[in-house]
Amino acid sequence: MIDKLTVDRILESARIEEVVGDFVSLKRRGANYVACCPFHQEKTPSFSVSPSKGIFKCFGCGKAGSVVTFVMEHEQMNYVEALKYLGHKYGIEVKEKEETPQDLEKRMVHESLQVLNDYAEQWFQEQLWSSTEGNAVGLSYFRERGFTDAIIKKFHLGYAPSARDAFATAATRKGFKRKHLLSAYNQESGSASGTGLCLESERTGELYDRYFNRVIFPWHSIGGKTIAFGGRRLNNNKEIAKYVNSPESELFVKNRSLYGIFEAKAAIVKEQKCYLVEGYTDVISFHQAGIENVVSSGGTSLTEGQIALIKRFSNKITVLYDGDLAGIKASIRGIDMLLAEGMEVKVALFPDGEDPDSFARKHSATELQAFLESHEEDFIAFKYELLKDDFARDPLQRAKLINDILVSISVIPDAIVRNVYMEETAKRLNVKEELLARELARMRIKRQESIIRREETQARRRDWEETQLPKFVTNTYCEEAEKEILYYLLRYGNRQLHLDEDFLYGADISQSQTVAEYILCQLQNDDLELQNLLYKNIFNEYYTLQERDEERVLRHFANNPDTSVSKLVLDLMVQPYTITIENFKKSLIPEENILGRAVPKAILVYKAKITAQASLHLTEELGKAQKEGNQELQTQIMEQLNALIQVRNVFSKELKRITF
């Protein structure tokens, strides 16, 4: 079988019009495409493809289905073969495997979370429509916002009552598991598990609701499944967050989700344009005004995953901003991301004091549509108008504006489009084209170099993540390497570790950590511990100390009744060692970054020596197996040696990169 995550990736990536278009000539007709059916002879097109629904249908022969069905029917493939075909087309590796007990458990958890979210959505709606409190508070709020009952039902809006445990009690009685109601980070999968619909009291351990006394906005996936919730407070208490949103889970990955995408996708395809707004009510008010091709990023910065979601249905997007200039300047980076993905970007600015929600409620559908059409402008004109007051008084600000616009142009992948925008910028800002062309070329080169470096870094991170020492590698005695690790632990353990992005060493550089935390994590990841008994005892005792600054560590071990301990620690703390910070003072590396290279190098050297000794031991074992003619043992040892070679290669690459 093919695991569900891979199947989901394929189905999310495969665009039916692209796949069918490989075999037949499609012509657009409104929101759909038509062609002569590939499954029977006909002269008049009766074969229809709907991108928004992801289906094909022939009104002549009756064949219909999804993108996978089409490949199966047209190419005479089975289900797995069709998935492999689509995986190959979209660059997704497909590996078949039998469903293990772990796979089965993961699938069951996924399905359980989906059932729970479906139940929660229905429960919140029942509270809104059927309870006295929901009618008086929640429904009144929506109606005061001008929402009709039809639009409230269309978006499955709900209400969370004021009782702190109302949902938790109902869900528990329904039989939903505690672990599915809560949210927790799964170390093994590296992702969040559980829906987070409930929280746990630290004092009593009892469950209480994440959402209470709030109106509820459910999020739906592109296929219409309930994946998350947003809750808005109904009072003016600013000490309480205005919005509370679901944490990420196996169902909900925020940077690949858009509020309103399910409700909007058909209209986006039909209009071949998507409006991007900020909030939930912006989306709903636009729908009520008759403009349905609108989605929201959910109040956070736009991401590449969200852009890819929009691009599945249209290459054209109009970003809508309210009159808050400070907010616009802070969020304008999203325009460059859209341009970098090859999108055709327009921008529209609402009058001061207005946002998409308020403007839509005050105007008719015709007036709203007319406003959007008349106020759309390209990003150059928008940036010019936004920033022109700044540069009018200062030549340096003018240069900054030119540079800012060129940065946006430089990310556009199409050379012709870049050139057109460059010419327009030269005319608008009265700058020589030749000068802009040279600067644009420099920016493009710099950007390409940055992309290459990032890809190399990502590749190295992937390599490193696969270099956990094989389980058959046991602890090996490496005294000098162990002594060096102990030196850094005792001398600099409490110091903050500054890891360069180019020097990963299996660490998460986004997290702040001390030298001691890094060393412990690196050894625990591979189940390693120091083999020199004296070093091991000092190492373990260090982590029992409450205070770990250098002076207290020295005082603690210097007064140890075991003279061998006090002597070793004094030697390490006071006397220069093979690698000390002082050795690197003459280097060009900032002092605070030296530890970020020296400590990982010590760990790498330690692991490399263990790996080398393990390889030597296996080579000897292989020789014995060959003499004995034990073919099965030879095969096993060769597999282990190959695994070690891969690990050693990564270690070698990283050690070569470390310079001071």
N, C-alpha and C positions, 0 to 999 in steps of 0.2 A: 504494500500500500504506500501511498504518498502522504506524508504527514499533513495535518490540517493547516498548519501555518503556511506551508509552501503552497497548498491549494488556494488558500485565501490570497496570498501574494499574487498568484497567477490570475485569479479572477478579478482582483482589484486592478491589475495592470492591463489586462487584455481589453482593448476597445473593439467592440464588435464590428464597427464600420471599417476599421483598419484590417482586421482579419478577413472579413468577407471581401473587402476591396482588393485583396491579393488574388482573388479568383474570378471576380466579376466586376464589370464597370458600373460603379454606382453613381447615380445622379441625385443631387439634393432636391427634395420636394418638401418645403416647409421644415418641420422639425425632424423629418425622417429622410431616408434615402430609398430610391427605387432602382430596380434593374430587371432584366429578363431572368427568370428563374433558372438557376444552374441544375436543378433536379428534373426538369422536364422541358420539352420543346415549346416555345411560345414566341410570338412576334410582338405582342403588346406587354410591356412590363407589368407584372402582378406580384413581384417579389419585393417585399418591404423590409427595411432594417431600421429599428428604433434605437438610437444611441442612448437615449435617456432611460429606456426600459431594459436595454441590453439584450434584446431579442430580435429574431427574424421571423417573418411569416410570409408564406406564399398563398395568395388567395386563389391561385389556380389549382395546384396539386394538393394544397393543404399542409405541406410540411412547415413546421415551426419549431423554435427552440432557442437555446442560448448560444453563446459563442463556442462553447465546448461541443454542443450538439451539432453545430454546423460543421466543425472540423471532423467529427466522427462520421457524419453522413457523407460529406463531400470526399473525404480522403479514405473512407472505409477503415477507420481506426476504431479501436476500443477506447474506453474512457481514459485509461492510464496513458495510452499512446497519444491521445489528443492533448492531454495535459502536458506531456513531454514536448510535443510540437509547439504549444503555446509558450512553454517555459523557455525553449530555445529561441523563439522569436523575440521574447522580451528580456532575454539575458538572465533568466532565473534558473539556477541549478536545481534539477529534479532528481532526487534519489529515492528509489523504492526501498521500503523496509517493512518488515512485519510489525504490526502494532504490539508494542511491548506493554507489560502491565503499567509502566510509567506513562506511556503514550495514552493508554486507555484512561488512566486516572486524570491526566491533563485535559483530555477531551471532555470527560464527565464534569470536571470543575468548570470548564468554559461554558458548557451547556447549563449547568446549575446557576452560574452567575447571570446568564441571559434570562433564564426563567425568573430569577429574583428581580431583575430590573423590570421585566414585563409586569410582574406582580406589583412592584412599587409604583410604576406609572399608572396602572389601573387604580391602585389604592388612593393615590394623590388626587386623581380625577373624581373618584367617589366622594372624597372629603370635600371637594370643591362644589359638586353638584347636589350631593345628597345629605350633607350635614348642615345643621343650623349655623354653626360657626363658620363653615366654609362659605355658605351663602352670604352671611352678613359681612364677613371680612374679605375673603379671597375674591369671590365673584363680584362684590361691590367694587373692589380695587380695579379689576380688569375692565368693568363697565365704565368706571370713572375715567379710565384711560382711553375710552372710546372704542374698545374692542367689542365686536358683535359676538353673540353666542356661537355663530358659525365659525368665526376665526379662532375662538377659544378652543373649540372642539377640533378644528383642523390641526392645531399645533399641540393637542393633547395637554393643555395647560392644567395645572392642578394646584392643590393647597395642602400645606403641612400644618396641622393644628398646633395650638399653643402648648399642649401637654408635651413634656419633654421626652416621654417614652411611648407615645401613641403608636408610632410605626413599629418600633422595636417589639412592643408587646404583640401587635397584630402579626408581624412576620414570624415571631417565635412560635406563636400558637399555630401558625400555618405549617410549621415544621421546617422552616429554613434554618440552616446551620449558622452557628455563631461566627465561625471563621469566614463565611461568605458575606455576612453582614458587616464585618469589620474590614479594615484595610491594613495590609502588612506588606513589607518588602520581602520578596523571596530571594534569598542569597543565591540559590542554585540557578534559577532562571534569569536572575538579574533584572527582574521586573516586579511590579506591584501585583498583589493578589487580593481578592475580595473586592466588594463593591464600594465599601466606605460609606454605606447608607447609615451606619450606626457608629458610635464611638463607645469607648469603655471608660468608666469612671476609675481613676487611679485609686480613689479612696475605698470604694465598695466593690469594684469589679463589675458593677451592673451596667447593662447596655442602656444608652440613651440615644436619641435621634440626632443626626447631623443637621437635619432640617426641621425647624419648628417655628411656628408663627411666620411663615414665609409663603409667598406664591412660588410655584414650581414651574420651571421651563425644562422639559425633557430634551435631550440631545438624541438625534437619530443618525444611524450610519447611512451610508450611501444606499444601502439596501432596505432601509426603513426600520432596522432593529434599534431598540432602545439601548443606548450605550452609556449614558450619563445624565446628570441632572444639574440644573442651576437653580438656586433659591434666592429670592430677593426679600429683604426685610420690609416690614410694613409699618415701621415707626421711624421716628427721627433720631433715635438714639445712636449718635455717631461713635459711641464706644463699641458698637456691634458692627461687624463688617456688612456693608451694603449688600454684597453678593457673596454667597457661599457656593462653591462648585465641587463636583465630585473629584476625588483624587484620581490619579491615573490607575488603570487596572488592566487586566488582560483584555477587557472589552474596549477600553477607552484610552487611546493615546492622543493627548491633546494636540500635539504638533502635526497630527495627520487627520484631524477631525475639524469640521466646520459646522457651526450651528445653521440649520436651515437647508443643508445641501440636499437632503432627500426631497424636501418640498419644492426646491428650486430647480433641480436638474433638468426637468422637461422643458421649463421655460428658458433656461440658459441655452439649451440646444436650439430651441425654436427661434429665439431672438439673436442667437450667436453673440451674446454679450452677457457679462456677469457684473452686477453691482456689488461692491464690497463695503460693508458697514461695520460698526464696532459692536453694537449691543443687540440683545435679544429683541427688545421692543422695536428697534429700528427695522429689523427683518419683518416682524409681524405687522407693523403699520404699513409697510410697503406692500405686503401681500393684500392687506385690506383695501389699499388704494388701487389694486389691480396690477401692480408691478411685482411679479413673482420671481424674477431672475435675480434674486438677491440673497447673499449669505453673509455670515458674520464670523470673524475670527475669535469671537468670545471674549473680547476685551484685552487680548494679549497681542504681542508683536506677531506679525505674519511669519510663517515658516515655509521652508521649501516643500514640506509634505503637504501643506494646505494649498500651496500654489499648484502642485501636481494634481490635486483633486479637482480644482477648478479647470485646469487645462484639459482634463479628460473630456470636457463638454464644450469648451470654447477657448479660443486663443485671445479673445478681447475682454478687457476688464476695465471698469471705471471705479476708481477709489473715491468714496464720498467722505468728506471731512466736514465737521461742524466749524463754527467761527473761532474756535480757540487756537490762535496762532502759535502759542507756546507748545501746545500739544501736538500740533501739526509738525512743527520743526523737529520735535522729539521722535516722531513716528515715521518720518519721511523716508527712512532707510528701506521701508517695505517696498517703495517704488523701484529702487535699484534691484531688489531681489526679483521683482516681477519682470523687469527688463532683461535681467540675466537669463531668465527662463524662456526668452523669446516671445513674451506676451506683448500685445499691443495695448499700451497703457494710456488711459485718459484719467483726468482728475476733475472733480467738481467740488466747489466750496459753497457751503450754505451761508446765508446771512448771519451776522453777529447775533448771538443769543439763540440760534436755531440749531437743531440737529436733525438727522433724517426722520426720527420718530415725530418730533413736534411739528416739523414742516409738513409731513405727510398728513397729519391729523387736521391741519388747518387749511389744507388745499384739496381740491378735487383731483381725481386721477388724471384728468386732462391737464390741469395746471401743473401737477407734479411732473408729468412726463415732459411737458413743454419746458419747465425749468431745467430739468436734467439735460435735455438736448441743447438748450441755449447756453448753458454754463459749463459744459464739458470742454476741456482744453488739454493739449498735450503737456507732458511733464516739463518741457523746457519753458513754455509760457507760464506754467504754474509756478515753477521755481523762481522764474524772473519776477513775477508779480509778488511772490511771497517775500523775496529777499532784496528787492530793488531799493527799498527805503534805507536799508543798511549801507549799501554801497554808494548811494547818491552823495553822501557826505564824506566818503573816505575812499581814495583810490585803492588802498590795500584791501578794503572790503569788496571792491569791484573785482579785483584779481581773485579773491576768495570765491566769489560767485561764479566766475568763469571756470575756475578749477572744480567747483562743486558740480556744475552742469556737465563738464567733461568726464568726471568720474562716472556719472550716470550713463553717459553715452558709451563709455569704454566697455561697459559690461554687456552691451547689446551684441548678441552672437552674429547677426546678419550684417555683413560688411556694407551692403548698399544702404540699409536703414541707418547704420552709423554715419555714413557719409552725408546722407540727406540731413540728419539732425546737426551734424557739424557745420554744414553750410548755413543752416538756419541760425545757429548760434552765432556764427561769424557776422551775419547781417544784423541780428538783433542787438548784439553787444559791440558792434563796430570793431571787430578784431580781425586781423589777417588770417585767412584760411590756412596758409602755409604754417603759421605759428601753431594754430590749433591742431593741425594734422601731425606735426612733430610731437607735440605734447600727448596727443591721443595715442600715437604709436608707442611712446614711452610707457604710458599707463597700461596699454595692452600687454606689452612684454612683461612688465612688473606683475600684472595680474596673472599671466600664464605661469610665471615662475612660482608665484604664490600657490596656485592650484597644484602644480607639480609637487611642491614641497608638502602640501597638505595631503595629497594622495600617497606620497612616500611615507609620511608619518602614520597615516591610517593603515597602510600595508604593514608597517613595522609593528604597530599596535596589535594588528591581527596576528602577526607572527608570534609576538610575545605572549599573547593570550593562549597560544597553543603550545607554549614551551614549559608548562608545568612539568617538573621532573616526573618521569614515569614511576608508577608505584613500586616497580621492582628495584628501583635505585634506593639503597639503604644508606643510612648515615655512615660517613667515612671520616676517619681521623685526618684532619688537615690543620695542624696546630698553628702555623703561621697565619693562615687565612682566618682562623677562629680568633686569634689574638688581635688581628687588625679590626675585626668587627667589634670585639669587646672594647677596644680603644675608642672607637667612635661612639659607642654606647655610653661609656663612662664620661668621656671628655665633652661630648656635644649632644648627649641624649635629649636634653631639654630644649635645644635650639630648634627653630622652625626650619623645615627643609624646603628650599626653593628649587623645584625641579623645572628645568627648561623644557619647552614643548618638544625640542629635538632630542631630548634624552628621557625616554619614557620609563624603561626598566620595570615594566609591569605595574606602575603606579597610576593612580587616578590623579592627574595634575590639577583637576578642578577642586580637589579637596585639600584643605589645610591639614598638615600633619607634622609632627616632630620627628627628629631622627630616630628616637626610641620607638615611636609608633610604626615608622616605616620598616625598621629592622625586624621588629616582632612580626609584622604582617608578612614580610618576605619569607621568613623562616617557617611560619605557620602554614603558609600557602602550599609549601612542599613537604610539610611534616618533618622538618629538619630541626635538630637540636645540637648544640655543641657537644663534642665527644670528649674533649679534655675535661676531666672531672672538676678541676679547680676553676676553669673558665666557666663551666656550666653552672656551678654553684653561685659564682659571682653574678653571672647573667640572670639567673632566676631571682636572686636576692634583690637585684636592682629594681625589678618590677614590683617588688613589695613595698618600696619606699613611697611615702606620701609626698615628700618634697624631693625634686630631682634636679635642682640647679647644681652647677658644678661644685660650688663650695660645700654644700650639704652632702653631696655624694662623696667628696673627698674626706670630709670629716667622719662620715659614717664608716667607710671602709678602712680608714687609717686607724681607727680605734677598734678594729676587729680583733678579738682574742687570738684568732688564727694568724700567726705571723706570715704564713705563706700568702694569705689573702691580702693583708695590709701591705706587704712588700710589693706584690704584683701591681696592685692598684696604684700605689704611690709611684711606681716606675712608669705606669701608663699615663697617669694624670700629670706628672711633673716633668718627665724627661721627654725629649723629642722622639717620635716614633717614625716608622718607615714612611708614612704619609701623614703629614700634619698640615693644619691650615697655614702655619708659618712657611712651609715649603712652597706654597703657592702665592705668597704675597707679591712676588715679582711678576706673576702672570697678568694678562690683560683682563682676566675674568673678574667681575665684581666680587668682593669678599663674600657677600651673602649668598652668591651662587656656587661658591666652591664646594660647599658641603653637598649641594645638589648633584655634583658629579662624583666627588670622592666617595661618598657613602654608597651610592649605587654600584660604583666600580668595585668596592670591597665585597659587596654581596655577589656581584657577577663573578669575580675571581674565585670566591668560595664555592659557588655552585659549579663553575667550570671545572675546578679541581675535583669536586665530587664526581662530576660526569666523566672526567678523564679516567679516574680510578675505576669507575664502574665499567667503562669500556674495556679497560685493560683486563679486569676480572672476567668479563664476558668472553673476551678473545681467548683467554686461557681455557675457559669452560668449553668453548667451541672446539679448541684443539683436542681436548679430552673426548668430546662427543664424536669427533671425526675418527679418532683412533678406535673407539668402541663400535663405530658403525651405527650409532643411534641416530637415524635420519629424522625422527620426530623431534628429538631434542635439538638437533642442528637447526631445523626450521624455526623452532621457538626462539633459539638464541639469536639467529639472524634477524628475526623480526624485532627483537629487543635492541640489537645493535643499530638497526636502521632508525629506530625511534630515538636512540641516543644521538646519532649523527645529526638528525634534524635539530635537536635541542642545542647541540654543541655549535652548529653553524650559526644559529641565532645569537648565542652567547658571543661567538667570535666577532660577528658583525658589530654588535653593540660595543664590545671592548675596543674595537678599532676606532669607533666614533668618539670615544672619550678622550678629549684633549684638554690641556690646562694652559 
